[in-house]
Amino acid sequence: MAVEEKYIKTIQEVSGKFLTFRQDEVILKSGRETVRDVVLHPGAVAVLALTAEGDIIMVRQYRYPVRQVTLEIPAGKLEKGEEPLFTAQRELEEETGFKALKWEKLTSFFTAPGFADEVIHLYLAEGLEEAQSNPEPDEIIEYEKLPLRTACEMVAKGQIRDAKSIIAVLWLAGWLVTR
């Protein structure tokens, strides 16, 4: 099904610290014109860090847009020109104080393709070694280790609501069943 929309022009564009909001005028296949709101994002990584005991490393941090503390896997945005694997390695150490000896890219996914172009690259990190955490100055982060079963229960109860973390937890649960 090749249903495309043809870009006509940008109506407005506003840039923030790392995101850009844009309104584009497009023409549909039917010939009708409409407006699309778009959030431009540099891309991000997320890390499913797995301990030798099978626990998942999660982080708790306050998320201003939702006005609450969330429980998430470590993650962060890509810096300009940075390879996703390097970003994943940097973010794991910055947020948790762990380094990993083994890295595997699991998948990449869109977070909200209805209005944003953000892509998150999900990595599995194993062979963890403690290092020194070094969060960004505006980040207050605490890490904790969760058994997979507990993480799955928290997803089912709505206690883990972050999409990238839900994807990672359910990916791991499915992977363990099929291997």
Secondary structure, DSSP 4 states (H G I P E B T S, - for coil): -----EEEEEEEEEE-SS-EEEEEEEE-TTS-EEEEEEEE---EEEEEEB-TTSEEEEEEEEEGGGTEEEEE--EEEPPTT--HHHHHHHHHHHHHSEEEEEEEEEEEEES-TTTB--EEEEEEEEEEEE------TT--EEEEEEEHHHHHHHHHTTS---HHHHHHHHHHHHHHHH-
